[in-house]
Amino acid sequence: MSAPPLSFALLLDGLKAAGEDTRLRLLALMGEGELTVSELTDILGQSQPRISRHLKLLAEAGLVERFREASWVFYRRATDTPGAAVTDALLEMMAPDDDVLLRDRERLDAVRTARAESAQAYFRTHAHEWDAIRRLHVPEDQVEAAIREALDGVRIGSLLDLGTGTGRILELFARQIERGVGIDLSADMLAVARANLERAGARNCTVRQGDIYSLALPRDTFDVVVVHQVLHFLEDAPRALKEAARVLRPGGRLLVIDFAPHDLEFLREAHAHRRLGFAPEIMESWLAQAGLDPLSHRLLAPQADGKLTVSLWLARDPRIALANAQHNKEVA
């Protein structure tokens, strides 16, 4: 679908903002992914105040988006502003083999390598925590296959992954969606997710720091929301589900993956689990309270020496179905 035409004033502002050497190079770099001010400073070899001024002009024109993550500030190409059409058009017109852009891209690769090494160092330090739990339930590839099956046949233009962790859910669906967003509270985990998504070439996916109880996202935004192994960490799971339902589009799907009830008390202290699994009737009640229609519930039995059963709940925003029912009633 082509972007709507821009007003003369918006187009002029966008072209003015982009019409400078450094700012055009910044746009080209953000066409490759989101970057911090310090990373852009390293790549372009210019002072931080200078780069910040250029980014401020691009953001004011709606060509790039700015967001804060703890003490870091990230910039990425705009996707939800009128000026995004200007950015898209300019990026399409740039020759990928241009000498200036090639040199910038080489320095970008060095920055990404350093970022990936740092992220993987963190992951190696904490990997035993994930491995210890994975050994208690069915292999991860079986869980991922069940996730795919649950969403088979669902058109996913936009996907939101709450508690994205390593970004694996985004990576899993990157090739079949138009846009993916991952939210996580941990800046360290987001660094791991960014490195993984960059390695996978998932440029249509971004991650950001955020509060699962209060998403900085407009309502009716996503076709699918996934909450994968997150609810058992939360104090108020129903509140998180209501917030997830808020950002679902009419007819959208919410997929929850978590554990069935179990008695492994050590997970509370060793891994900060607040809840030891969820009974089907409890989860279905919470989904209904969030205004969603439960569609299916599936159990993945543990391995022979495992003790955790994985549950998958799929629910739907009912608004399209209600609208269709009202229409059929009026026609009759």
C-alpha positions as CSV (number, residue, x, y, z in Angstrom):
1,M,0.0,0.0,0.0
2,S,1.5,3.4,-1.0
3,A,1.8,6.1,1.6
4,P,-0.8,8.9,1.4
5,P,0.4,12.1,-0.3
6,L,2.0,14.8,2.0
7,S,1.0,18.4,2.2
8,F,3.4,20.9,0.6
9,A,4.5,22.1,4.1
10,L,5.2,18.6,5.4
11,L,7.2,17.7,2.3
12,L,9.1,20.9,2.4
13,D,10.0,20.5,6.1
14,G,11.1,16.9,5.5
15,L,13.3,17.8,2.5
16,K,14.9,20.8,4.4
17,A,15.7,18.5,7.4
18,A,17.3,15.8,5.2
19,G,19.0,18.2,2.8
20,E,22.4,18.3,4.6
21,D,25.4,15.9,4.3
22,T,25.5,14.6,7.9
23,R,21.7,14.4,8.3
24,L,21.4,12.4,5.0
25,R,24.1,10.0,6.3
26,L,22.2,9.7,9.6
27,L,19.1,8.7,7.7
28,A,21.0,6.1,5.7
29,L,22.4,4.6,8.9
30,M,19.0,4.4,10.6
31,G,17.7,2.7,7.5
32,E,20.0,-0.2,8.8
33,G,18.5,-0.2,12.3
34,E,18.2,1.8,15.6
35,L,21.3,3.4,17.0
36,T,22.3,5.4,20.0
37,V,23.8,8.9,19.9
38,S,27.1,7.6,21.1
39,E,27.1,4.9,18.4
40,L,26.3,7.5,15.7
41,T,29.1,9.7,17.1
42,D,31.6,6.8,16.7
43,I,30.5,6.0,13.2
44,L,30.5,9.5,11.8
45,G,33.5,10.8,13.9
46,Q,31.7,14.0,14.9
47,S,31.0,15.5,18.4
48,Q,28.0,14.4,20.4
49,P,26.5,17.9,20.5
50,R,26.7,18.2,16.7
51,I,25.1,14.8,16.1
52,S,22.4,15.5,18.7
53,R,21.5,18.8,16.9
54,H,21.2,17.0,13.6
55,L,19.1,14.3,15.2
56,K,16.9,16.9,16.8
57,L,16.1,18.5,13.4
58,L,15.4,15.1,11.9
59,A,13.1,14.2,14.7
60,E,11.2,17.5,14.6
61,A,10.5,16.9,10.9
62,G,9.2,13.4,11.7
63,L,11.9,11.6,9.7
64,V,13.3,9.7,12.7
65,E,11.9,8.6,16.1
66,R,13.6,9.1,19.4
67,F,13.0,6.9,22.5
68,R,14.7,6.6,25.9
69,E,15.8,3.3,27.5
70,A,17.2,3.8,31.0
71,S,20.1,6.2,30.5
72,W,20.4,5.5,26.8
73,V,18.6,7.4,24.0
74,F,18.0,5.5,20.7
75,Y,17.0,6.8,17.3
76,R,15.4,4.9,14.5
77,R,13.8,5.6,11.1
78,A,10.2,6.9,11.5
79,T,7.4,4.5,10.9
80,D,4.3,6.1,12.5
81,T,4.7,9.8,11.4
82,P,3.7,11.5,8.1
83,G,7.4,12.3,7.6
84,A,8.1,8.5,7.4
85,A,7.1,8.6,3.7
86,V,9.9,11.1,3.1
87,T,12.4,8.9,4.9
88,D,11.3,5.8,2.9
89,A,11.5,7.7,-0.4
90,L,15.0,9.0,0.3
91,L,16.3,5.6,1.4
92,E,15.0,4.0,-1.8
93,M,16.8,6.6,-3.9
94,M,20.2,6.1,-2.2
95,A,22.7,4.0,-4.1
96,P,23.8,1.2,-1.7
97,D,27.3,1.0,-3.2
98,D,28.0,4.7,-2.8
99,D,31.5,5.2,-1.3
100,V,30.3,7.5,1.5
101,L,27.6,5.1,2.5
102,L,29.9,2.1,2.2
103,R,32.4,3.6,4.6
104,D,29.7,4.5,7.1
105,R,28.3,1.0,6.8
106,E,31.7,-0.5,7.6
107,R,32.0,1.5,10.8
108,L,28.4,0.5,11.6
109,D,29.4,-3.2,11.3
110,A,32.2,-2.6,13.8
111,V,29.7,-1.0,16.2
112,R,27.3,-3.9,15.8
113,T,30.1,-6.4,16.4
114,A,31.0,-4.7,19.7
115,R,27.3,-4.5,20.7
116,A,26.9,-8.2,19.9
117,E,30.0,-9.2,21.9
118,S,28.7,-7.3,24.9
119,A,25.3,-8.8,24.7
120,Q,26.5,-12.3,24.3
121,A,28.8,-11.8,27.3
122,Y,25.8,-10.9,29.4
123,F,23.8,-13.9,28.0
124,R,26.6,-16.3,28.7
125,T,26.8,-15.1,32.3
126,H,23.0,-15.7,32.8
127,A,22.5,-18.6,30.4
128,H,22.5,-21.2,33.2
129,E,19.3,-19.6,34.5
130,W,17.4,-20.3,31.2
131,D,19.0,-23.7,30.7
132,A,18.0,-24.9,34.2
133,I,14.3,-24.2,33.4
134,R,14.4,-25.5,29.9
135,R,15.5,-28.8,31.1
136,L,12.3,-29.1,33.1
137,H,9.9,-28.9,30.1
138,V,9.5,-30.0,26.5
139,P,12.3,-28.8,24.1
140,E,12.0,-25.3,22.9
141,D,11.6,-26.3,19.3
142,Q,8.4,-28.1,20.2
143,V,7.1,-25.0,22.1
144,E,7.9,-22.8,19.0
145,A,6.2,-25.3,16.7
146,A,3.1,-25.1,18.9
147,I,3.2,-21.3,18.8
148,R,3.3,-21.3,15.1
149,E,0.4,-23.8,14.9
150,A,-1.7,-21.6,17.2
151,L,-1.3,-18.7,14.9
152,D,-1.4,-20.6,11.6
153,G,-3.8,-18.9,9.2
154,V,-3.9,-15.7,11.1
155,R,-2.9,-12.6,9.1
156,I,-0.2,-10.8,11.1
157,G,0.6,-7.4,9.8
158,S,1.9,-6.2,13.1
159,L,3.1,-8.3,16.1
160,L,3.8,-7.2,19.7
161,D,6.0,-9.4,21.9
162,L,5.6,-8.5,25.6
163,G,8.6,-9.5,27.7
164,T,10.6,-10.1,24.6
165,G,13.7,-11.3,26.4
166,T,16.2,-12.5,23.7
167,G,13.8,-11.4,20.9
168,R,13.2,-15.0,19.9
169,I,9.5,-14.6,19.2
170,L,10.2,-11.7,16.9
171,E,12.9,-13.6,15.1
172,L,10.5,-16.6,14.7
173,F,7.9,-14.5,12.9
174,A,10.0,-11.8,11.2
175,R,9.7,-13.2,7.7
176,Q,5.9,-13.3,7.7
177,I,5.0,-10.0,9.4
178,E,5.3,-6.4,8.2
179,R,6.3,-5.0,11.6
180,G,7.3,-6.5,15.0
181,V,7.8,-4.7,18.3
182,G,9.3,-6.2,21.4
183,I,8.9,-4.7,24.9
184,D,11.1,-5.6,27.9
185,L,12.0,-3.9,31.1
186,S,15.6,-5.1,31.2
187,A,18.0,-3.0,29.2
188,D,20.5,-5.9,29.3
189,M,18.0,-8.3,27.7
190,L,17.2,-5.7,25.1
191,A,20.8,-5.6,24.1
192,V,20.7,-9.4,23.6
193,A,17.5,-9.1,21.6
194,R,19.0,-6.4,19.3
195,A,22.1,-8.4,18.6
196,N,20.0,-11.5,17.8
197,L,17.6,-9.6,15.5
198,E,20.5,-7.9,13.7
199,R,22.2,-11.2,13.2
200,A,18.9,-12.6,11.8
201,G,18.5,-9.6,9.4
202,A,15.1,-8.9,11.0
203,R,15.0,-5.2,10.1
204,N,11.2,-5.0,10.3
205,C,11.5,-5.7,14.0
206,T,12.5,-3.3,16.8
207,V,12.7,-3.6,20.6
208,R,12.3,-1.0,23.3
209,Q,12.2,-0.7,27.0
210,G,8.7,-0.4,28.5
211,D,6.3,-1.2,31.3
212,I,4.1,-4.2,30.6
213,Y,1.4,-2.6,32.8
214,S,1.4,0.7,30.9
215,L,2.5,0.4,27.3
216,A,3.5,3.6,25.5
217,L,1.5,2.4,22.5
218,P,-1.9,3.5,21.1
219,R,-4.9,1.2,21.4
220,D,-6.0,-0.9,18.4
221,T,-2.4,-1.2,17.1
222,F,-1.4,-4.8,16.7
223,D,-2.9,-7.9,14.9
224,V,-1.2,-10.3,17.4
225,V,0.2,-9.9,20.9
226,V,2.3,-12.6,22.4
227,V,3.1,-13.0,26.1
228,H,5.7,-15.8,26.2
229,Q,6.8,-17.1,29.7
230,V,6.2,-13.7,31.3
231,L,3.1,-13.8,33.5
232,H,4.6,-16.1,36.2
233,F,7.0,-13.2,37.0
234,L,4.3,-10.6,37.5
235,E,2.5,-9.4,40.6
236,D,-0.6,-8.6,38.7
237,A,-1.1,-10.8,35.6
238,P,-4.7,-9.8,34.9
239,R,-3.7,-6.1,34.7
240,A,-1.0,-7.1,32.1
241,L,-3.5,-9.0,30.1
242,K,-5.9,-6.0,30.0
243,E,-3.1,-3.8,28.8
244,A,-2.2,-6.4,26.1
245,A,-5.9,-6.5,25.0
246,R,-6.0,-2.7,24.8
247,V,-3.5,-2.6,22.0
248,L,-5.1,-5.4,20.0
249,R,-6.9,-4.4,16.8
250,P,-10.6,-5.5,16.4
251,G,-10.4,-9.3,15.7
252,G,-6.8,-9.5,16.8
253,R,-5.3,-12.4,18.7
254,L,-3.6,-12.7,22.1
255,L,-1.4,-15.7,22.6
256,V,-0.2,-16.5,26.1
257,I,2.4,-19.2,26.7
258,D,3.2,-20.1,30.3
259,F,3.2,-23.0,32.7
260,A,0.4,-25.2,34.0
261,P,0.1,-25.4,37.8
262,H,3.1,-27.1,39.4
263,D,4.8,-27.5,42.8
264,L,8.4,-26.5,42.1
265,E,8.8,-24.0,44.9
266,F,12.5,-23.5,44.3
267,L,11.6,-21.4,41.2
268,R,10.3,-18.7,43.5
269,E,13.6,-18.0,45.1
270,A,16.1,-19.2,42.5
271,H,14.3,-17.6,39.5
272,A,12.0,-15.0,40.9
273,H,8.8,-16.8,39.8
274,R,5.8,-15.1,41.5
275,R,3.3,-17.7,40.4
276,L,3.7,-21.5,40.1
277,G,1.7,-21.8,36.9
278,F,-1.9,-21.1,35.9
279,A,-5.0,-23.2,35.9
280,P,-7.0,-23.1,32.7
281,E,-10.1,-21.7,34.4
282,I,-8.1,-18.9,36.0
283,M,-6.5,-17.9,32.7
284,E,-9.8,-18.0,30.8
285,S,-11.4,-15.9,33.5
286,W,-8.7,-13.3,33.2
287,L,-8.9,-13.3,29.4
288,A,-12.7,-12.7,29.6
289,Q,-12.1,-9.9,32.1
290,A,-9.8,-8.3,29.6
291,G,-12.7,-8.3,27.1
292,L,-11.4,-11.2,25.0
293,D,-13.0,-14.5,23.8
294,P,-10.9,-17.5,24.7
295,L,-10.5,-19.7,21.6
296,S,-8.2,-22.6,22.5
297,H,-6.0,-24.1,25.2
298,R,-3.3,-26.6,24.5
299,L,-1.0,-28.5,26.9
300,L,2.6,-29.6,26.1
301,A,3.5,-32.5,28.4
302,P,6.9,-32.5,30.0
303,Q,9.8,-34.7,29.1
304,A,10.3,-38.0,30.9
305,D,12.5,-36.4,33.6
306,G,10.7,-33.0,33.5
307,K,8.1,-31.6,35.7
308,L,6.7,-28.5,33.9
309,T,3.8,-28.6,31.5
310,V,3.7,-25.7,29.1
311,S,0.2,-24.2,28.4
312,L,-0.8,-22.2,25.4
313,W,-4.0,-20.0,25.5
314,L,-5.3,-18.3,22.4
315,A,-7.9,-15.5,22.7
316,R,-9.5,-13.1,20.2
317,D,-10.7,-9.5,20.4
318,P,-14.5,-10.0,19.7
319,R,-15.2,-6.6,18.1
320,I,-15.3,-7.7,14.5
321,A,-17.4,-10.7,15.3
322,L,-19.9,-8.5,17.2
323,A,-20.0,-6.0,14.3
324,N,-20.7,-8.8,11.9
325,A,-23.4,-10.3,14.1
326,Q,-25.1,-6.9,14.4
327,H,-24.9,-6.4,10.6
328,N,-26.5,-9.8,10.0
329,K,-29.2,-9.0,12.5
330,E,-30.0,-5.7,10.7
331,V,-30.1,-7.4,7.3
332,A,-32.4,-10.2,8.6
